[in-house]
Amino acid sequence: MRRAVIVGGGIAGPVLGMFLRRIGMDAVICEARPTVAGGEGAFLGVAPNGMNVLDELGLRPAIEAISFPCHGFEFQNARGERIAGIDRSADLQRFGARLKLVRRSDLHRALTAAAMDQGVPVHFGRKLEAIETRSDAVKARFEDGSEEEGDLLVGCDGIRSTTRRLVLPDAPAPTFSGLVDHAGFARCPEAPLEPGLNVMVFGRRAFFGAFKTPAGEVWWFHNAGQKRPDHAPRDPEALRASILELHREDPPWIRRVVEATPEVLGPYPLHDILSLPRWHHERVCLIGDAAHSTTPNAGQGASLAMEDAIVLAQCLRDETDPARAFDRFERARRQRVETIVRQSRQIGNTKAVSNSVAEWFRDRLLPIFLRFGAKAQSQQYAHRIVWDNRPESPAGAPPGTLSGRSPLAG
């Protein structure tokens, strides 16, 4: 195996390209966007497990320069009362890295630039149209008429993966979580927020999260329940008015932050896929959200994609046949990622309550649930992948097959 075609240049694609260069493989990234990410998206967290993958590539200083550390979480009810918290101030000592919050577009640009600096070409404006596999190669055709051929193809093209649709046409479609996300960036000095602390408010009718940077900028997101993913207002002023109304009975600083936001971003309907029957077929493999789409509630989407990239590169390093490498990769990753996808869905289910009685019970039970949540979060953060090691399946996982079907699919 000498050449890989990578479809998708968001997070997993550039990271995979750099690791493939390390094992002596040529890689080319084909991205549908016309240019590297501009102002798309809002912000995300790179957890310690993800930061440690970037550290293996020597990219920690570059990412730390464009991100901000989070030292904890505080959870409030609709009255602004603290009901629980998670202290993350010791993460650097415990896990070798800290949770970092970064604008999505900044992260995309940094990873793309690093991949290109390491000799991985990135072609923009290439929207995948077809995949043709042979016994010894795979070819991708794009809508602009261009083609790329390699020994293998990896789909890193996200939750609406065209790669997945082409090679696994019977795969389940993403499931709408019932929540729609909006976000923004604001200057609001009067907001009572401590820099570096993620404040999460369980409002009467919607959920609100806010993070203040050391420079005083407030990064926020808002989750509201919707029966359908396309029901959120599209008009900017109607959208802002809708968010303000949903938080009318919540702490006043939330409305001041939303009012101070130049542009409300979204809507972003939140979807996930609990499980795919398989992640690969012949010479094509899926990673990141293309393989295991998750909602952002657990804060692990980007980090899991980075973990996928390093583990797949290890498998391709250690196996001479792509089918064997893909099978090893799926067995090594499936249990971990599907556990986190389920946890993220469960977290989302706590963000909306239907009445005051449910709110009363949630406020009193949340501290108990969060003790378990903090433990699960620490277990996620502690997962560290050592490059020189050989990826292994979790204890008790059955041996894989080479038929292209996961042994864990059931």
N, C-alpha and C positions, 0 to 999 in steps of 0.2 A: 504494500500500500504506500503510494508515493504522493498522491494528490487528493485533497478533499475540497468539495464544493460546499460552502456554508451559506444557507439561505436565511437571511435575517442579520441585521447589523446593530441590534439594540444593546443588550448586555451579554447574553450568553455567547453570541457570535464572535465578537472581538476577543473575549477571554479564551474561548476554544481555539481560535486561530493562533493566538500566542502560544498556547500549550502545544498545539500541533507542530509549530515551528521548533519547539524545544526537542521534540522526538524525531526531527528530521523530515517531517512531512510538509509539502507545500500546501497552502490553503488559500482560497479566494473567497471573499465575502461578497454576496450579492444582496443589496438592500433595495426594497421597493420605494422608499422615500426618495425624493429628488435630490436631497442634500442631507448632510449630517443634521441630527435633530436641532431645531432652532429653539422655539419657545414652547414646544409641545409638552404636555403633561404638567404635573405639579412637582411634588417631591416624594422621596421614598427614604426608607432606612436601609442601610447596609449593616447587618448585624455582625457581631464579632466573628462568627464562622465564615461570613462572606469576606470580611476584611482580611482574615488570615489567608484566604485563597489569593486575594490581590497581593498580599505580602509575599507570597511565593513567586509572584511575577515581578517583584520589585516595585509595585505600583502604590504601596501604602502612602508614601510621601505625597504623591500627586493627588490622590483622592482625599487625603486629610487636608490638603491646601484648599479644596473647594467644598468642604463639608464641615459640619458642626457636631461635637459630641453631645450625646444625651446621657445624663447621669441618673435619670429616674422617671417614673410615671406617677402621676397623682390622679385619682379618680374622684369626681365630684358628682353630687346629685343636682337636681334642677334648682335647688335653693342655693347652690354654690358651696355646700358643706362637703368637707373632705370625708369620703367614706372608706377609702383604702389607698394604698400606695405600694410601689415596687421600687426598691433602692437598687440602682445599677452602678453606684459609684465605685465598686470594687471590681468591675468587669475587666479592666486592663490587667490587674494582678491575677485574676482567676482564669481568664481566657486568652490573654495575650493581645487583646484588642478591645475597643469600645464600640458601642452602637453609634453610627454616624448618620446624620440626616443630610441629604444632598438633593439639590434640584435634579430632576430626572434628565433634563437636557444637558446639564453640565456633566453628569456622569456619562451620558452617551458620547459627548464630544471627547472627553478625556480618554475613554476606552478605545474609541475609534482612532484617535491620534496615536495612542500607544501601540495599537496593532499595526498601523501603517509604518510607524518608526521601526518596528521589528520585522518588517518585510512582508506583511500580509496585505495584499491589495484589496481595496474596498471599492466596489462599483455601485454607484447610486442610480436610481431610476430603473432598476431591473425588477419588474414584477413577475413572479413565477407564473408560468402558464402550463407547463407540462413536464413530466419526468419520464425518461425512458431508461429502463435498466436492461443490461445484458449480463451474461455470465461473468464477464471480466471488467465491467465498467458501468457507470451511470452518467446520464446526460440530463442537464436541466435546460429547458427552453424558456425564454422570457418574452414578454409581450412586445418588447422593442425589437425583436428579431435576433437578439444575441443568444449565444449558447455557451455553456461551460460543461466540460467533461472531467470526471475524476474517478478514482477508485471507489469512492463513497460519497454520499451526500448527507448532510446533517441539517435538519429543519430546526432553526432557532427563531421561527417567525411568529411566535406568540400565541395568544389564546385563540385567535381566528386563523390559525395556521393553514395556509394553502398546501404546504407540504403534507400535513396530516390528511387533509381532504383528498389529495391525489393518491396517496399510497395506502391509506386506511379509510376507504370511503364509508365503511360501516361503523366507524368510531362514533361514540355518543357526542352530541353537540354540547357546548357549554350550558350549564344550568344557571338561570338568573337567581340571585340570592334574595331578591326582594328589597335590596338596598341600592340607592343611587348616590354616588359620591360627587361632591363639588369641592373646590379648593380655591385658595388664593394667597396672596402675599400683601401684607399691609404694614403701614407705619401707624402705630397706635400706642403712644407712650403711656396713656392712662390705663391700659390693660394690666391688671394685677398678676403678671406672669413673671416667674423666675427664669432667667436665661438658662437654657440647658435642660429644663424640666418639661416633659410632655404632660400636658394637662388634658384630661379626658372628661367631658361632661355628659352624663346621662340626662339629657333634657326631657321635658314633658312629652315632646312629640318628635324629637330628633336628637341625634348624637353629634357632638362637636369636639374636635381635638385641636389643640393649639400648642405651638412651640415657638419660643422667642429666642432669636439668635443673640450672640454677644453684642452685635451692632444694633440691636433693638428692633429688628424686623420680625413681625409675627407671621409664621407659616401656619396656615390652618386648613382643616378639612371638615366637611359636614356630611353626615350620612342620614338619609331620610328614607323611610319605607315607601315603596311604590308597588302597585299591583303589576305594572308592566314597565319594562325598561325604557320605553319611549314616552312616558307620561310627564317627565320633568319639563318645565317651561323652557323654551328656546330663546325667547326675547330677553336680552340682558337685564333690562329694568324689571320685567315681570319675574325673572329668576331671582334677582336680589330681593324683591319684595316678598317672594315666596319663602326664602330662607329666613328673612327677618320675622315673618309671621310665625313660622314654625318655632322660633326661639323667643317668642314674645314673653313667655312666662319663665324664661331661664335667666341666669345671671346677666345683668345689663351690659357687661363688658363684651359679651359675645356679639351683641348687635352693633356696638361701637366698632369692633374689629371688622365686621362685614361691611358696615357703612364706609369705613376708611379704605376699603380694598378697591384699587382702580379697575380691576377686571376680575370677575368671578369666573373661574375655570370649570369646565364640565359642560354637560353632565357626563359622568363616567359610570354607567351601569356596572355593578359588580357581579361577575360570573365566576364559576369554577367548574371543574370536572373532577369528581371524586376518584374516578379510576378509568383508565383505558384498558381494553383487553390486551394490548401489546403496544410497545413503543418503537418497534422497528420492523422493517420488511425488506428482505433481500439486502441491497446495498444502501438502504436509506434508514436513518435513525432520527428520532425526535428527542430534543432536550428542552429544559426550561418550561415555560408555559405551554409550549406546543405539546409537551408530553404530560404535564401535570398542572393544569391551570389552577391557580389558587386566588382567593380574595386577599386583599392587603391587610386583613384584620390581625394576622399573626406577625406581620412585618418581616416575612421571610422570602417573598417572591424573588427578589433580586439575588439574595444570597444563595438560595437553592439553585438558581440558574448557574451561578458561578461554581458551586459545588459540582453540578452536573458536568460542566466543562472540564474541570481538572480530572474527574473520575473517568470520563469517556476517553480523554487523552491517555490516561494510565492504561486503560484497557486496550487501546489501539497500540500502545507501546509494547504490551506484554503478549498480544495475540497476533498471529500472522494472517488470520482470516477475519474479515469484517463481521460476518455473522456471529462468530464466536465472541468477538470483542463486544458487539452490541448486546448479546445475551448476557455476558458477564456484567456489563454496565447496568442493564435493567435489573438484574438480580441484586446488585449491590445497592441500588438506589430506591427501588420501588417502596419498600416498607417505610423508610424514613419519610419520603416526600408525601406519601398518601396519609400517613399519620398527621403530618402538619397541615395538609389540606383539610382534613376533617376537623382538626382543632381550630383552624381559621374560620370554618363555617360555624362551629359552635360559638365562637366569640361573637360573630356577626349576629347570631340569634339573640344575644343578650342586649343588643343596642336599641331595640324598640320594644316598648311595653304598651299594652292595649288600654290600661285603666289605672286608677290610683291604687287599687289593691295590689295589682302586679308590681307597681312601682315600689310600694311599701316593702313587699317581700324581697324585691331585688336589692334594695338598699341595705337590707339586713343580712342577706345571704352573700352579697358580693364579696365582702372581706374573706369569707371562708373559701369561696371559689377562687379568689385571686391568690390565695396561698398555694393552691394546686397549680394555678396558672403561672405563678412566678417560678415554681419548680420546673414546669414544662419548658418555660422560656429559657431557663438556665441550661437545661439539657440540650436544647436546640443550639444555644450559643457555644456550648462546650464541644460540639462536634468538630473535630479538626482532622483534616486530610493531609497525610504526610506523603509528599510526592514520591519518595523512594520506595514506599510500600506498595504491595500488590493489593488492589481492591478485592475485598471478600464479601460474600453474601452474609446477611445477618444470621446469627445462630438459629438453626432450625429451619432455615429456608430450604426448600427442596432443590435438587439439582435442576439446572435449566435444560431446555431443549434447544436444538438448532433449527427448528422449523419456522421460527419467526413468531411463535406464540409464547407469551409469557407463562411460565409454570405457576405464577401466582394469580393468574386471571380468574381462576375458579370455573 
